[in-house]
């Protein structure tokens, strides 16, 4: 995320930070279920007279035959499971699994024994399952704490007209209360203690962290003290700067000292001319631009004198100028003309200072 994203008219600044942290904390839920898995060899619904009326028939049960490498088994299933089979569009030759506890049916794919000789097909072919038809299978599902918060914070409306209209006019973002987050944390802790789930902390990257104010930095301190806190990376290009939201607190990188003391600061070096030249050549290759003799060296020199970003930004207008002139490659005169039209930030600042000094 970018530091300026916290300034929103919909939700509070601290809420935006909390959402980013919760989305970066994963929860891997492992559940062992009894399932019946195999290739469908038989699918026969059995009908009987409808007991509620004297007309028509209804499905009393369905016979499903499943086959694996080790054997076959015939199942007698409830009519409600047959409805799920119809919804999944399951037919003979498909590989499916049926959960023994819930009766949920999942189509895995088409058995590779039915694979045809077509080069392109929309069907997914899977091998015949190994082991017995009746087995215990471990299912793994990955969610984030942010997903759990959003699922519990969004109430399920009714089918009446007022509920439908309310769902249409409500805003896209819902502010989640701290009470709800504590309840989600309590449930997650219970899953972890039972061994059903494990917490997988991720990474939160905050670019332009100097755009955060003192309120956000104070809230970040409390978020980092959580036992499930993710790894946080701050990025900034500021030196000693005023902390936003204050009038007299100056700190390195615009970050309060109490938070800065908790950080490991990665040392970075400015790009030299050789590194700038490699980046420019890579960018030109990606965009399909041809550089004439001496162009790469001229751009690298400009990048070393000003910035890498300025040198990269000269490539596009220079290529347009070369195209207008009927050339396929960028020449030195294109770079020089673009350098006269578009100034870098250092040159622009010096011109402004000279102008202000002349007026004084």
N, C-alpha and C positions, 0 to 999 in steps of 0.2 A: 504494500500500500504506500501511498504518498502522504506526507505529513499534512498537506492541505485538505485531504479528504475528510478530516474530522469536523470541518466547519460546514455543517448542514443545517437546513431549516426544519428537517423532519425529525431528527433524533439528536440527543445530546452528544457532546464530544466524547465523553467517557463511554457512552454506549457503542460508538463506532470502534473505539479501541478494544472494548470487551468482545465485540463480535469478531474482530480480526484474531484475537487470541483464541477464542473458542473454536473458530474454524480451523486453527492450526493444531488443535489437539485431537488426535484420532483415537477411536475406540475399536479394537478388533474383537468382535464377538464370535466365540467358537461354541457351537452347539452340536451335540451328538444326537442324531435322530434315527429311529428305526424306519427304514424305507424298503419298498419293493421296487427293484430296478431291473430293467431288461428290455429286450426288443419285443414289441407287440406282435404276437402270432395269431391272436384271436380277439375279436371285439364283437360280442353278440349281446345286444340288449334283449331282455325277456319281458314281454308285455303281459298284462293281465287286465281283467275287467276293472273299470274305474269304480271304486266303492262309493264315491260321492254321487254318482249319477249312473243311470242305466245306459248311457250312450258313450261310445268311444272307449278307448283303452289307454292305459298308462303304463309306464315302465316300472316294473316291480324291482328288478335288479339287472345288473349287467355282468356278463362273464368276460374276463380279460385274461388272456394267456400271455405270459412273459417268459422270455428265453434269455439265458446267459451262456457263457462258455461252459459252466459246470452243470447246467441242467435247466429244466423248465418248471413252471408252476402256474396253476390256474387259480384265479381269484374271483370271488363272488362279491361284487361291490355294490354299495348303496346307490339309489337313483340320483342323489345329489352329486355324487362323484361323476356320474355319467354326464351331467350337465357341464361339469368342469372339463371333461374330455372333449365334448362338442365345442366348447369355447376355445380350447387349445388347438382345435382342428387336427386331432390325433387320428391316425389311421394305421392299418396293419403295415409293419415295416419300420415304424418310428421307435426310437429309443426314449423311454419315459421313466420317471420315478414317481412313486406315490408315497406320501408320508403316512405312516401307520397311525399316528396319533390324531392328526388333523384332517386327513383325507385329501390334502392339497396335491394337485397333479401338476407336474412340470415336464414339458417336452424338451428333451436335450437336443435332438436332431434326428436325422434319417440314418438308418443303419447303412454302413458302407457296403454291405452286400448288395444294395440296390443302386450303387453308384453307376452312372451311365458313362458313355464315352464322350459327352459334350465337353467342349473346352471351357465354356462359361455356364455356370448354373447359380441360381439364387438359393438352392438348398444347401444346408450344412450337413455333411456326412460325418458320422462318429463311429468308432469301432464298437463291436459287441462288448457289453460290460463283462468284466471278469468276476469271479466269485459266485456266490449263491444269489438267488433272486431276492431272498429276504436277508438284509444285512443292516449293520449299523454304519451310518455315514456321518462324517464330520463336515458340517457346513460352516464356512467362514464368511462373515459379513463385516465390511469396514464402513464406519460412519464417523462423523465428527461430533464434538459436543455442540457445535453450532447447529448441526442438523437436528439433534435432540431438543435443543432449546426452541428452535423454530416449530418443530412438530407439536410440542406441548403448549406453545404460546398461541397457536392458531386454533381458535375454537371452531368446532364443526357446527355450522349453521343448519337451520331446518330447511324444509322445502317450501315454506310459505313465501309470499311475495315480498314481505318486509325483509326476510333473511337474504333473499336473492338480491334485492336492491342494495342492502347494506354491504354485501360482498363486492358489488360493483363500484360503489363510491368510496370504499375505504382505501387508505393510502397503501403504497407498496411495501413500506417498511413498518414493522411493529416493534415497539420498544419492549424489551424483555426485562422483567423485574428481577431484582437480586434474589428475592424469595424463590422464584421459579428456578433460577440457576443453582441455588443451594439444594433444592429438592432433586434436580437432575444429578448433581454431584453426589448426593446421598445414594441414589439408585445405582449410579455407576460404581461407587465404592463397594456397594453390596455385591455387584457382579464380579468385581475384581477379587474381593475376598473369597468368593465362592469358586474362583478359578474359571468362571465362564467367559470372562473378557480380560483384555489387557490394554492398558493405556499406552498409546504411541505418540509421544510429543513430537511436534513438527517444528517448523521454523517460521517466524514472523519477520519479514523484511520491511523496514520503514525507511523510505527514501525521503530526503529533505527533512530530516527530523528536527531541524532548527525551526520549522514552521509550527511545531507544537508549542502551546503556551504552558505557563506554570501549572495550571490546573491539570493538563494532560500528563505532564511529567510526574506530578504528585500521584496521580492515579496509576501510572506505570509502575511506580515503586510498589504499590500494593499488589498489582497483578503479578509482578515478578516473585513475590514471596509465596505464591501458591505452590504446593508440592507438584502440581501437574503443569506448571508453566512451561511453555515451549522455549526454544532457543530464539533470542531476539537479536537481530542485526540492525544497527543504525548506520545510515549513510548521510554524510553532509559534506559540503565544500566550504563551510564557514570557518574562520579563525576565531578570534575572540569577538563575541557578539552579545548583544542585549538579549536576555531571555524574554520571549514574548509574554505579554501579560504583566510585565513589571516595568518600572521606570528607572531603576538604579542598579539592577543585578546584571552584571556583565560576567560571562563565563566562557571558557573555551568551547568552541563549536556551538554555542547557544544552548548548551545542555547544563542544567544545574549541577553543582559539584557533588551533591549527595548521590545523584544518579550516575554521574560520570565515574565516581569511585568504584562503582560496581561493574564497570565495563572493562573489557580487554580491548585496547586500542590497536588496530592493525596499521602498521606503518606503510604508507604508499609513496611512491616516487613519481615525479612528473615524467611524461613521455619525452624521450630524446628523439633526435631526428630520424634515426634508423627505425625505431619502433613506429613513429608516425608514418614513415614511408611504407612499412609493411601493412599497416591498417588501411592506408589509402589504396594500395594495390589490391588488397582483398575486397574492399568496397567497390572498386572499379570492376573487378571480375564478377562480383555478384550482380551488379547492375548492367553488365555487358557493355561497359564503356572502354574505348580504346584510347590510350594516352600516347601522345607524340613524344619525340625526343626532348628530354629535359623537363617535361611537364611534372613528372613525379617528384623530381628533385626540387622544383620551384614550389610545388604545393607543400612538400615536407618542410621547406624553409619557412614558408608562411605559417604553417602549423606550429613550428618551434618558436617563432616570434610572437604569435598570438595564442591560438589554442587549436587542439585537434578538431574540435567541433566546427570551427570556422573553416578549416581546410576541407573538411568533408562536405560542408554546405556549398562550397564553391564548385563542386563537381557537377551538380545538376544544371545550374544556369550556364556553365561553360559548355556542357554537352549540347544544350539547346542552341547556344550561339554558333557552335560548330555545325550543327545540323542546318541552321538557316543559311550559313555560308556554303553549304553543299559539301561539307567534309564529313568523313566517317570517324575521324579521330580528333581529339582535343589538342590544340596547339598552344604554344606559349602566349601568343597574342590574345587568345580567349581567356586565359587565366589573368593576364594583366588587365584586360578590360573589365572583367568581373571584379577584380580587386579595387578598381577605381569606382565602380558603381556601388559595391557593397563593402562597408567598413566593418572591421572587427571591433569588439567592445573596448579594447584598450585604446585604439586610435580614436574612436568616437568620444570616449571620456576625456582624452587629452584635448581634443578640439573644443569640447564644451568648457573645460577649465580655462583654455586660452581666451575663449570668447568672454567668459565671465570676468577674467582678469583685465581684459581690454576695456570692458564697460566700467570697471571700478576705477 
